[in-house]
Amino acid sequence: MFIIIIDDPHSPNTSELERQYSHRPDARIRRNATNIGASGSRNRGMEESAADWIAFLDDDIIAHSDLLVEAEKVIREYPTAAGFVGRSLLPQSQNIFTTAVLICGVAFFFDIATRIKHDIPWGVTANLIARRNIRDGVWYDTSYPKAGGGEDVEFCLRKREFFLAQGLQGFIPAPKVVVTHPWWDNGYRSYRRFYRWAYADGVFLKRFPEYCYWDCCPNSAELLFLSGLVSIVLPLALPLWESLILAFRMLVATIVANIIHDCYRHLWKIAMHHRGMNTTLTGWKWVVAVIESTGIRLTRDMGRLHGMIARGDFMIGRRFDWFAGRLGKGHRNEERLDNMQRAIIAVAVFHHLHF
């Protein structure tokens, strides 16, 4: 059974969709009265369904032809699982921006099914299968942005917690259940999506304290925020122009330090990890992509910081473990080290800036 929820009631494509599929007994087309967003539409689909399992697929993906066949195989192999996380492949990157997206890791979980062998904490709803025939009380939270961002993480974590508490299995990787996800906006440069995702997912610090940890050093977004505070507070003690110059030096030092550190990491420290990355870029274009990845990461972190401040739960140094404790403390310590190194470099750059 295919249940199609049309979130935008004014979409011009609705009539064509209904003309092609409304006569089919295995297809139900439902049009929302108003735009209720990704979470609300998925919930409506779950309420409409009577299936044991539900596959959530983004509307712009291209499903591989054997997706349902491979899904059935993995369901039969793990019948007590909370669900399955498939692979969402991105097309080959052929420009600097999309390569920068790959480098900075914002799409890391799209291919998480090949990185964790069992008990994946969460997966993106571009390709996610969830069990429906157990009353776990888990729905998509409609407080997240309508366009999406963070709701898939909470849905999976809540569902996983319930199933593990019952002695069942969490989310199982399904690397043979594959879709291809196109580049957003056809690969044209836009940071807005990553800012919006992070603005929403900062709420995890309060909702999942068991998966959070402290970092003694502020991250780059927090340093940039402190630069702004300096420009506001220092004029109370120093001349305005001198205060603005000092704040600007802090701003420039933080950005330059992040570029230096990312070049060190991606061009030397973890350069081996990027071998086999699905991109055509080499040479100077690869270096430019590394530099742009800094901008994407800073945009994401600033979005998260903005969201926390807007919600009144701003906590400097508080971090969310995206692996929900599944991989131990190694990656947490690595993030702490990276933030400390960036801060030290920023202090050194600030010391050598004179204007």
C-alpha positions in Angstrom: 0.0 0.0 0.0 1.3 3.4 -1.0 0.0 6.3 1.1 0.8 9.7 -0.4 0.3 12.7 1.9 0.2 16.0 0.0 1.4 18.6 2.6 0.8 21.7 0.3 -2.9 21.7 -0.6 -2.2 24.3 -3.3 0.5 22.3 -5.1 -0.1 22.6 -8.9 1.0 19.0 -9.3 -1.8 17.5 -7.2 -4.3 17.1 -10.0 -1.8 15.2 -12.2 -0.8 13.0 -9.3 -4.5 12.1 -8.6 -5.1 11.5 -12.3 -2.3 9.0 -12.5 -2.8 7.1 -9.3 -6.1 7.7 -7.6 -7.8 4.8 -9.4 -5.3 2.3 -8.0 -6.5 0.1 -5.1 -2.9 0.0 -3.6 -2.6 3.8 -3.5 -4.2 6.4 -1.2 -3.7 10.1 -1.9 -4.5 12.4 1.0 -4.3 16.2 0.7 -3.8 18.2 3.9 -6.2 21.0 4.5 -3.3 23.3 5.4 0.5 23.0 5.3 1.3 21.1 8.5 4.9 20.3 7.7 7.0 17.1 7.5 6.4 15.8 11.0 2.6 16.3 10.9 2.3 14.7 7.4 4.4 11.7 8.4 2.2 11.3 11.5 -0.9 11.4 9.3 0.6 8.7 7.1 1.3 6.5 10.1 -2.3 7.0 11.3 -3.7 6.1 7.9 -1.6 3.0 7.6 -2.4 -0.5 8.9 0.9 -2.0 8.0 3.4 -3.8 10.3 6.2 -1.7 8.8 6.4 1.7 7.3 9.1 3.0 4.9 9.7 6.7 5.0 11.2 8.0 1.7 11.9 11.6 0.8 9.7 12.8 -2.1 12.8 13.7 -4.2 14.7 10.4 -3.9 15.2 7.8 -6.6 14.6 4.4 -5.0 16.7 1.5 -6.4 14.5 -1.1 -8.1 15.1 -3.8 -5.5 14.4 -1.6 -2.4 11.3 -3.4 -1.3 12.8 -6.8 -2.0 15.9 -6.0 0.1 13.7 -4.5 2.8 11.7 -7.7 3.1 14.9 -9.7 3.4 16.2 -7.6 6.3 12.8 -7.6 8.1 12.6 -11.4 7.9 16.2 -11.6 9.3 15.5 -9.1 12.2 11.7 -9.4 13.0 12.0 -7.8 16.4 13.9 -4.7 15.4 12.5 -1.2 15.9 13.4 -0.4 12.3 16.0 -0.3 9.6 18.3 2.4 8.3 19.0 2.2 4.6 21.7 3.9 2.5 21.0 7.3 1.0 23.5 7.9 -1.7 24.4 11.4 -2.9 25.4 11.8 -6.6 29.0 12.3 -7.5 30.1 15.8 -6.5 31.3 17.8 -9.4 31.7 21.3 -7.9 33.4 23.0 -4.9 30.2 23.5 -2.8 28.9 19.9 -2.9 32.4 18.6 -2.2 32.6 21.0 0.8 29.4 19.5 2.0 30.9 16.0 1.9 34.1 17.2 3.6 32.5 19.0 6.6 30.4 15.9 7.4 26.8 17.4 7.5 25.7 14.4 5.3 27.6 11.8 7.3 24.5 9.9 8.5 23.2 9.5 5.0 25.5 6.6 4.6 25.6 5.5 8.3 24.3 2.0 7.4 27.8 1.2 6.1 29.6 2.7 9.1 28.0 1.0 12.1 27.4 -2.7 12.0 24.5 -2.9 14.4 22.2 -0.8 16.6 22.4 2.5 14.7 21.1 5.3 17.0 19.2 7.1 14.2 18.9 7.5 10.5 17.6 10.1 8.1 14.0 9.8 6.8 15.3 9.9 3.2 15.4 6.1 3.6 14.1 4.8 6.9 11.9 1.8 7.8 10.1 1.8 11.2 8.0 -0.8 12.9 4.4 0.2 13.4 2.6 -2.9 14.9 3.8 -2.2 18.5 2.2 0.5 20.5 5.3 2.5 21.5 3.6 5.9 21.5 6.4 7.4 19.4 5.4 10.0 16.8 7.2 12.7 14.9 7.3 15.8 17.1 5.5 18.7 15.3 7.4 21.4 17.2 10.3 21.0 14.8 10.4 23.2 11.7 7.8 22.3 9.0 10.5 21.8 6.4 12.3 19.3 8.6 15.4 19.3 10.8 15.9 17.2 13.9 12.6 15.4 14.0 14.0 12.2 12.5 16.7 12.1 15.2 14.2 12.3 18.0 11.8 9.9 16.4 14.5 7.2 16.1 16.1 7.8 19.5 12.7 7.6 21.3 11.7 4.4 19.3 15.1 2.8 20.0 14.8 3.5 23.7 11.4 1.9 23.9 12.5 -1.3 22.0 15.7 -1.7 23.9 13.8 -1.4 27.2 11.5 -4.2 26.1 14.5 -6.5 25.4 14.1 -6.1 21.6 16.5 -4.6 19.0 16.9 -1.0 18.0 17.6 0.2 14.5 19.5 -2.3 12.3 21.7 -1.2 9.4 20.3 -2.1 6.0 23.0 -1.2 3.5 21.3 -3.0 0.6 18.2 -0.9 0.9 19.4 1.9 -1.2 18.1 5.2 -2.6 19.8 8.0 -4.4 19.2 11.5 -2.9 19.8 14.4 -5.3 21.9 17.4 -4.3 19.7 20.0 -2.7 18.9 22.9 -5.1 20.7 21.0 -7.8 24.0 21.5 -6.1 23.8 25.3 -6.1 25.4 27.1 -3.2 23.1 27.7 -0.2 23.9 27.4 3.5 20.4 28.1 4.6 19.4 24.4 4.9 22.3 23.5 7.2 21.6 26.6 9.4 17.9 25.6 9.7 18.7 22.0 10.6 21.1 23.1 13.3 18.8 25.7 14.6 16.3 22.9 15.4 18.6 20.2 16.6 20.1 22.3 19.4 17.0 21.3 21.4 18.6 17.8 22.0 20.7 19.3 24.8 17.6 19.5 26.9 15.7 16.6 25.6 18.5 14.0 25.6 20.8 15.0 28.5 21.9 11.3 28.8 23.6 11.7 25.4 25.3 15.1 26.1 28.7 16.0 27.5 30.7 19.0 28.5 33.6 20.6 26.5 35.9 22.9 28.5 36.6 25.0 25.5 34.1 27.1 23.5 33.5 26.0 19.9 34.0 28.4 17.0 30.4 29.6 17.0 30.6 30.4 20.7 33.9 32.3 20.1 32.2 34.3 17.3 29.3 35.1 19.7 31.8 36.3 22.3 33.3 38.6 19.7 29.9 40.2 19.3 29.5 40.6 23.0 32.9 42.3 23.2 31.7 44.9 20.7 28.7 45.6 22.9 30.3 45.5 26.4 33.8 47.1 25.8 32.5 50.5 24.8 31.5 50.9 28.4 35.2 50.9 29.3 37.0 51.8 26.1 36.5 54.2 23.3 34.0 52.9 20.7 36.4 52.8 17.8 39.0 50.9 19.9 36.3 48.4 21.1 35.1 47.7 17.5 38.6 47.1 16.3 39.2 44.7 19.1 36.0 42.8 18.4 36.8 42.7 14.7 40.2 41.3 15.4 38.6 38.5 17.5 36.2 37.8 14.6 38.9 37.6 12.0 41.2 35.6 14.2 38.4 33.0 14.9 37.6 32.6 11.2 41.2 32.4 10.1 42.0 29.9 12.9 39.2 27.6 11.7 40.4 27.7 8.1 43.9 26.9 9.2 42.7 24.1 11.4 40.5 22.6 8.8 43.3 22.7 6.2 45.5 20.9 8.7 42.9 18.2 9.4 41.6 17.6 5.9 44.8 18.1 3.9 47.1 16.2 6.3 45.7 14.7 9.6 42.7 12.8 8.2 43.5 13.1 4.5 43.5 9.3 4.2 39.8 9.3 5.3 38.8 11.2 2.2 40.2 8.7 -0.2 37.4 7.2 -2.3 35.2 10.3 -1.7 32.7 10.5 -4.5 34.0 13.7 -6.1 35.8 14.7 -9.2 37.7 17.5 -7.6 41.5 17.5 -7.2 44.3 20.0 -6.8 43.5 23.6 -6.0 39.8 23.0 -6.3 40.0 20.4 -3.5 41.8 23.0 -1.3 39.1 25.6 -2.0 36.5 23.0 -1.1 38.2 22.4 2.2 38.2 26.1 2.9 34.5 26.3 2.0 33.8 23.4 4.3 34.8 25.7 7.2 32.1 28.2 6.2 29.5 25.4 6.1 30.5 24.1 9.5 30.5 27.6 11.0 27.1 28.3 9.5 25.8 25.0 11.1 27.3 25.8 14.5 25.9 29.4 14.4 22.5 28.1 13.6 22.6 25.7 16.5 23.8 28.5 18.8 21.0 30.8 17.5 18.4 28.2 18.2 19.6 27.6 21.8 19.6 31.3 22.6 16.2 31.8 21.0 14.8 28.9 23.2 16.5 30.2 26.3 18.6 27.1 26.9 22.0 28.5 25.8 24.7 26.4 27.5 28.3 27.2 26.4 30.4 24.1 26.3 27.4 21.6 26.2 27.6 19.2 23.3 25.3 16.5 21.9 26.7 13.0 21.1 25.3 12.2 17.6 26.2 8.6 18.1 24.2 8.4 21.4 27.1 6.7 23.2 27.4 3.9 20.7 31.0 4.6 19.8 32.4 5.4 23.3 34.3 8.6 24.1 36.8 8.6 21.3 34.9 11.0 19.0 33.9 13.2 22.0 37.6 13.6 23.0 38.4 14.3 19.3 35.9 17.2 19.2 37.2 18.6 22.5 40.7 18.5 21.1 39.7 20.1 17.8 37.9 23.0 19.7 40.9 23.5 21.9 43.3 23.6 19.0 41.1 26.1 17.1 40.9 28.3 20.2 44.7 28.2 20.7 45.3 29.1 17.0 42.7 31.9 17.3 44.6 33.4 20.2 47.9 33.2 18.3 46.3 34.8 15.2 44.7 37.5 17.3 48.1 38.3 18.9 49.6 38.8 15.4 46.9 40.9 14.0 47.6 44.6 14.1 45.0 47.0 12.6 
